[in-house]
Amino acid sequence: MESSVHHFASFNNQFYRKSIEYMQDTAGTKASKWCAGCHDHAVFFNGRFDKPIKDQIDTPEAQAGLACVSCHAMTHVGSTMGNGDFVIEYPPLHELASSNNPVMRKVDRFLTYLNPKPHRATFLKAFHREDASEFCSSCHKVHLDVPVNSYRWFRGFNEYDNWQASGVSGQGARSFYYPAKSSTCNECHMPLVDSKDPGNRSGKVHSHRFATANTAVAFVNRDEAQLKATMDFLKSGFVTVDIFAASPVEEAKTDMAMVRRSGEGPQAMSTFAVGEEAESTQQVVIREVGKMAAPIDQAGVAFQSRFQRCAWMSWCGRRKSATSFPAAQ
């Protein structure tokens, strides 16, 4: 889908382009290959990343983004540790489909239309269906390390572990709530949509629009359809917030939670590691648990109203309320 952020993952995305141009200006091209493994397949796998991207920004490769083969030419996902841990190969049909002869390309399309089975067998792997979330983790989980930033290990983003630890995956023991049916990444982000494509099944195909949380790219591209699809997705009600318990404002502690890692002193805690990341860092949160009222939903609407008012005053730095919290029934 040409509107998706996957399509605008490379240098046709002005935000990403400026980030890499700055990175290459300050640190050279070698470190930026860390990003290219997921963002810039057409440039990276053609061996063109040793040359600064600003000198080839207008080439078709730099403007290609992530096309169909970026996902469908992968043959193996090594682990769920992310950072492009996959194997990608030119598919057997590559020479015919990418021929410089337009007649040969038309023959390829005609043969695919007549018998799509070989095309489907080549490009739709078992892990695309059976291990979809693990497949997505190969790029949707990222960290930076000393060879890249000449500093230390940093978590970039980690959508896979967040999914796995949630109730949506059906694998998160810490989740309070579970939907009636667990879901993989593609079951939410690639819903069935109406289509007259020859490959449709009962008039439906899986959307490749990936209308998720990025409204900026659609806005700057003036892509109203993608922007609307993204906003509709965000407003569809799949995100809820449940407050399970509350502590009285007057007893709230102002000190940040501290964390100790093996062999290190106290450090300010900004995010909590989950999954494999938590196991590798051996983080232990040290905090004092005060009085608590829970569960809130059994204490009535009046309790919730008082909690919301006190929480707001605490957020604003005002501690004037002396409201007492009734114990949960």
Helices and strands as residue ranges (DSSP letters): H 14-27, H 33-39, H 41-44, G 53-55, H 68-72, E 74-77, E 86-88, H 94-97, H 102-114, H 117-123, H 126-130, H 132-137, E 141-144, H 146-149, E 154-158, H 159-165, G 167-169, H 185-189, E 192-194, E 204-206, H 216-220, H 224-234, G 249-251, E 258-260, E 267-268, H 275-281, E 284-286, G 296-298, H 301-315
